[in-house]
Amino acid sequence: MDNKSIEKISKKIAEGGKNVFFTGAGISTESGIPDFRSQGGIWDQYRPVYYDEFMSSEESRIEYWRQKAELFPDLEKAKPNEGHIAIARLNELGFLDAVITQNIDGLHQLSGLPDEKIIELHGNTTRVRCMSCSETSSMKASYDRIQKGELAPICHCGGYLKPDTISFGQAMPAAEMERAAQLSMNCDFFCVVGSTLLVHPAAHMPVYAKENSAFLCIVNLSETPCDKMCDALVSDNAGDVLSAIVDEVERLIK
């Protein structure tokens, strides 16, 4: 592990400025959740169902829910790992402004982070939303209905139920994107964890941060387009690195 980079990152966090973390699939793979885009990932196994297909075709809704039902048991079993827990520890220490996440698994919430500190750019697959009345319910409730024989559950109002995530072709959530951009542009420290930074517009957040003089660090196993502009780069497992960083922050503030 790159101890010099960890010390540099920890020192910056401990200065007590506005600290923002940006998390991607690489933090949750350590909890056993497969990512979407890498070789062997979810999009290698399943054909993505686009939003307009979901809304216009019952066959597409059935296929969409078949995929979600297959993936749900692994999601339900997943627990926060050391990376999620380290970020929650940082919040308890008073050194976290927000987590901007591309992940849809709800593991940041399970780690103990309060909802108001989490900005979910791509939604949350543990929730289901009616496309007509916007009422939300649990994914578990819809999964149980599918296990009992329903192919594409509908709301009591007659609307289509869909996991509360952003599908291909669906508009990004405006309020969350605006809040994420503002936090990125006004922070002092921005840490990317487990993201290849290839999915836009979310991937522009670290650029906003760096353009506004924030300290930018990246913790990721593979290269990203922002590697050359960052102030610290650690190519290692997120859980190990974040745990070491928070341990060092605790040491510095004692």
N, C-alpha and C positions, 0 to 999 in steps of 0.2 A: 504493500500500500504506500502511496505517495504521502509520507508524513509531512513534508514541507508544505505541500499544497493544503493539506488538512489544517495545519497550524495557521496558514495564511487566511483560509476561509473562516476558521473559528474566531480568529482575532477580529475580522471584519464584522461578523455577527455580534460579537460581544461588545462592540462599540455602541450598540443600542439604537441604530437607525431604523429605517423602515425596511424590514426584511420580508421578501416574497419568494416563495418556492413555486416552481412550475413542474408538475409531474406528468409522466407519460407511462406507457405500458411497461417499461422496464422496471418500475418499482413494484408492479403487481405480479409480474411473472414469478417473482420470488415467493409469492403466495400460492403459486400453482395455477394462476389464471393465464391462459395462452394469449399472446398478442394477436393482432389482426393482420399485420402487413408483412411480417417476416416470412421467410421460406418455412413452410410447414405450419404457418399461422392459420387463423380462422378463415381468411379469404382464400386460402389454398384448399380448404375443405368444403366451404359453402359458397354458393353464388349469392352475392349481395342482392337484396330486394330493394329497389329504389322506391323512394317515397311515393312518387306518382303511381307506380305499380301497385303499391300497398293500398292506396286510396281508391284505385279504379278497378281492381281485379280481386275477386274472392279467391281465385286460385293462388294468386301471389300472397294474399293474407294468410292462407293456409300454409304455404311454404315458409313464410316468415316465422309464423308461430311454431312450426315444426322445428326449425333451426333453434329458436329460443328455448324451446322445451328440452332439446338435447343438451344445450349448454348450461341450463339452470342448475342441475345438481352440483356441478363443479363450483359454480358461483356461490351457491348456498353454503358449501363446505369451507370456502376460502376464509382465512383469518388474516388480520393485519400482520405484516412481518416487521422485522426490526427497522426497516426504513420508515414505514408508516408511524411506528411507535416513537422513533427518534424525532420526527417532525412534531408529533403531539407533545413530546417532552419539551421541545423548544418553545412551544406555545405556553406550556405551564411555567416555564422560566421567564416568560414575558418578552421573548425575542422573536415573535412571529406576527406579522401583520396579516398575511393571507396565504392560502394555497390555491393556485390556479391549476386545475387538473383537466387533462384530456380523458381521464379514465371514467368509466361508467359503473364501476363495481361497488361503490359505497364504502370502500375499506378505510378511507380517511375518517369517515364518520365513526366507524367501528373502533378506530384507534383511540377515540376520545376527543377528536377535534370538534368544536362546536360548528353547527351549520353556517353561522355567520362568517366564519373564517374560511369557508370553502366555496370556490367558484367553479362550478361544473360546466365546462364549455360544450361538452357533448352529451349532457344529460346524465341520467342515472337509471340503470336497467333493473334496479330493485323496485322501482316504481312503475306503475302502468297508468297511462292517461287516456281518457276518452277523447277522440278526435272531434267530437261534436260538442259535448257540454263541459269538457276540460276537467271533470272530476278525476281525482287520482285514487288509486288503490294499490295493493301490494302485488308484486310479481308472483308471490307464492299463491295468492288467491287465483290468479289466472292460470298458473301452472297446474293447480289442483283441478281446475275445470277441464283442462286439456287431458289430464290423466283419466278423467271420467268420461272422455269421449268427444268433447267439443273440439272442433278443428281450428276455429278462429273466434275466440270469445268476443261477445259484444256487450256494450253497456246496457244498463236498465233503460236508458233513454233511446236505445236503438243504434247508437253510434259505434264506430269501430274502436276497439281497445288496442292500444299499441304501447309497448315499453317506452318509457319517457326518455328516449334517447334520440339523437339526431341521425337520421338515415341519409344515405346518399340522395342528393337532390332536395333535401329539406333545409330550410333557412336556419342559420345559426341563431341562437337566442340573443336578441339585441341587447337586453339589459346586462346579461352576463359578459358579453363581449365588451361593452362600454366600460363596465366596472374593471374588467381585467386590463384593458388598455390604460385606464387612468392609474391603476395601481402600478403597472409596469413603468409608466412614464414618470412616476413620482417616488419610486422607491430608491433606497440607497444600496441595497444588496438584492441580487436576483440570482436564484440557483435553479438551474434546469436539472431534473433528475429523471433518468430513464426515458428520454424522448429523443428520437432521431431528428426532430424539428423539420419534418418534411410535409406536414399537413397544415395547410393554410386555411384561414387567416390566423389560427392559434399560434403557429410557429413564428409569427412576427413579434410576439410579446418580448422575447429576450432582446430583439433588435431595438424595440422602443426603450427598453431599460438602458441598454448600452449607449444609445444615442443621447440619453439624458443623464449621462455620467455615473450610472450605477456601476457597482462592482459586479461583474458577471462571472459566475462559475458554472461549470457543466460537469455532472457526474453521470457518465454513460459508458456502456461497454463498446459501442461503435461510434464511428465518426459522425459529426453533425456539420451543417453548413456554417455554424457559428463558432466552431472550434478556434479559428484563428483570431477572432475578436475578443475571446474571453480572457479574464484575468487569472483564472485558475481552472485547470482541466484534470479530472481524475477518472481514469478508465478502470473501473472496478465495480464490484457488486454494490448496489445502492444501499442495502441494509448494513453492510460492513462499514461503508464510508460514512453514512449519516450517523450511525451510532458513535463512531470515532469522533466525528465533528462535535456532536452534542456533549460527549464526555469531556472534550477539550474546552468547550464553552463553559461547562460547569466548573472546571478547574480554574479557568481564567477569572471567573467572577467571585470565587471564594475569597 
